[in-house]
Amino acid sequence: MARLPEFEPIGLVTLITDFGERDHYVAAMKGVMLAIAAELRLVDLSHQIAPQDVDGAAWFARNSYPLFPAGCVHLAVVDPGVGSARHGLVVLARRSLFVGPDNGLFTALLESDDAACRAIDTARYARAELSTTFHGRDLFAPVAARLASGRLAFADVGPRLDDPQRLASLAVDRDGAVIRGRVVDVDHFGNLITNIGALSARTLSVHVDSVPIGSLVTTYADVATNQLLALVGSCGTIEVSVRDGSAAKRLNVGRGATVSIVVDESETHE
């Protein structure tokens, strides 16, 4: 059994939500946390996740969390199942803590060998008046504040949870020489970000749905303006782009589009 990573709180809480910035919801969560521990630093990562978009939030988290220092508490609330029987969750991984609903938000972190999970003891740690529609304010914010300030230890959060929810959207399939994944994000530039990681094998062809893109290149500048291309992007996964243009518009596809890659079977997929 892998040794659990040590967690030493540094008093910093990051926030990801689908609440937007028009309403009072983010302010309410911050107020609850600062009322518990006024010394906390609160860092907004995004409140523009599409409503109820757990897959999108999980991908955003996967690409932002690793860049933060150890000792952070990362609070993510995209919770279409709020008020239901789903668990509140705290994950310990990479010497940091992750707080939110058990709905797959933390799928990428659960792949870590040292990840450990606990279900939040709602009776002990929720606010006195627990809303059935706002656990971000009434459950997750209080727990995050106590963890980040050292007022609550991970071991005391609640019982161990050995079967947390995972998202199928991050899974990649392989059948011989063909690797199949999907577009998991479309960025501001119209690049189609896939869930297929960098390959050690030589790529013979990339397709989005039935459209051939070609083999991998190294940079956008490797092709002419307005030409389709595929490369390994900054997320460490393969993306399909148009130089100086939008692949999403060119191909008229978005998240969920099928991506297939044919590789040289004599080589190894990472």
N, C-alpha and C positions, 0 to 999 in steps of 0.2 A: 504494500500500500504506500502510495506516495506521501511524503511528509507535507503537511499543510503549510502554505506560505505564511510568514509572519505578517501581521497587519499592525502598523503603527499609524494612528490617525494624524493627519496634518491639518485638520480643520477646514478642508475644502470639499464642497459639494458641487458637482456638476448636474445640470438639468437638461433632460430631453423630454418634450411633451408634444402632443398634438393640439394644445390649447389655443394656439395663436396668441396675439398680443392685444386684441381688442377688449377682451373680457377680464374679469378680476381673478381668474383662476390661478395664474402664475403668481400674482401678488399675494394671494391667500396662502399658497404653499410657502413662499418666502417668509411671510409674517409668522407662520407657525414655527418654522425652523429658527428664526432669529429670536423669537420669544423663549425658546428653549436654550439657545446658545448664541448670544448676540455677537460673539467673537468670530463666528463662522464666515468664511468667504464663499459666496455663491456665484457660480460661473454658468451663464446661459450658453448651452451648445446649440440648441434649436428648439423653438416652439412652433415651427412651421411644418412639422410632419403632417401629412394628410390625415384627416380624421379617421380614426380606427385603423390606421395603416401599420399594423404590427410588423409586417415584413419590411416595410420601408424604414421603420425605426430600428429594427435589428441590424439592417445593413448600415445605417448611419452610425450606430453604436460600434459596430465591428471595425469601422474605419477611423473612429475618433478616439475611443478609449485608450488604445495602446500608446498614444503619444503623451498621456498624462503621467505625472510621477506616481510612484507607489504611495499608498496612504490616503488616496482619494476615496470618497464615497460618491458613486455615480448613481443618480436617481433618475429613473426613466419611467414615465407614466403615459402609456398609450394602451388603453384598458377597456376595450369594448365589452369585456365580461365583468365590469365593475358591479359589485353587489351579489355576484353569483357565488357558487361554491369553490371557484378557483382560489388557489393559495395566494397569499402575499409571500414574496420570495426575497431572500438575501443570498447572494452568491459571493463566496470568497475565492478569488483567483488573482494571480499576478500581484499579490500583496496589496490588493485593493478590494473594496466591497461594492456590490451592485444591488440596488434596491428597486423593486418594482413588482408588477403582477407576474404570476407564473403562467405566461402565455407564449413563450418562445422568444421574448425580447432579447434574452441573453444566450441564445443558441451558440454563437461563436465562442463565447467564454467557456461554455460547458465542454468544449473539446479539449481544454487544457487538462493535463494529467493531474494537476494539483487542485482542480476545482472542487469545492464543497458547497452544499446548499442546505439552507434551513428555511422552514416555513415559519412565517411570522406568527407569534402568539398574539392574535388580535385582541383577545380579552385583556391582556396585560398592557399592550402598547398603543392601542388606538386612543384617540381623543374620546372624551366622555360621551359626546353625541356623535356617533359614527353614522355619517350619511351613507345611504346605499348607492349614491351616484357620484361621490367625490372622495374616493379613497386616497387620491393624491394628497389632499389636504389633511385628511383625518387619520390616515394610517401610515402611508409611505413617508411623508414629510417628517412626522415626529420620529419615526425609526431612523431615518437618514441623519437627522440632526443629532440624535443621541449617539449614534455610531461615530459620526465625524468628530464629535466633541469628546469622545472617550467616556461618555456617561453610560454607554451600553456596549458590552462585548459581544462579538459574533456568537460565541458559545451559548449566550443567554437569550438569543433572539427567539428561539423556539425549537421544535424537534427537527432532527435531520430529515431531509427530503432526498430520497435516492432516485426518484424518477421525474425530474422536472420536464416541463414541456419543451419540445424542440420543433423548429420549423422545417418542413420539407423543402421550402424554397431555396435553402442553402445547399441542398444535396446535389451531387454530380454523379451521373451514371456513366459506366464504360462498358461497351460491348465490342470486344476485340480492338480493332484499330479506331473505333468511333467513340468519341467522348461527347456526351450530351449534357447540356446545362440550359440555362435560360438567362435572359436579360433581367437583372435585379434592380437596376437603377438607370435613369436617363438624366445625365447631369445638365447643368446650365448651358453647356455648349452643344447639346444634342448628341453627345457620345453615349453609346449603348454599353453600359458596364455589365459584364457577365459574372457569374459565380464560378467560372472555370479558372483555376489557378495557373500560374506560369508552368510551362511544360519543359521537361528535359528532352523529350523526344522531338524529332524534326516534324514540324507541322506541314502537312501536305495540302490541306485546304480548310477554310472556315466558311460556314454557311449560317445565315440568319434566316430562319424559316427555310424557304427553298432558294434563297438568293445567294449565289456564290460571291464570296468576298476576296478570296485569294489566300495566300500563305501569310504568315506573320512578317511584319517589318519591325524595325527598331524605333523609328521616330516618325512623326507626322511629315517631316521634311523628306522622307524617303519616297514619297509619291508626289504626283503633280497636283496642283490646286483643283479642288472639287472631285478628287478621286477617292473612292472607298478604300479603306485599309483596316487591318486588324493588327493590334500590338498589345503588349503587356503594359497596362496603365499604372498610375501611381498607387492604386489599391492593391497591386500585386496580382490582379486578375486580368484576363483578356478583355479588351474592349474593342468595339467596332466604331469607326469614326469616318468622317469625311474631312479631308484637309480643307481648312478654312470654311467649313460648312457644318451642317447638321445631319448626322446619320439617321436620327429619328425621323426627320422630315423626308429625307431621300427615300428611305425604305418604308415609311409610313407604318412603323411599329413602335412599341413601347415595352414597358415591363411585362414580363411573362412570355415574350417571344422566344421561340426555341432556337438554341444555338448548338450547332454540331461541328465538331472538329475531327478531321481524319489525320491520324499521325502515323509515322513509320513504326510498325509493330516491332521492328528489331531493336527499338530504343525503349527507354523507360519513362513512364509518366510519374511525375512527382506527386 
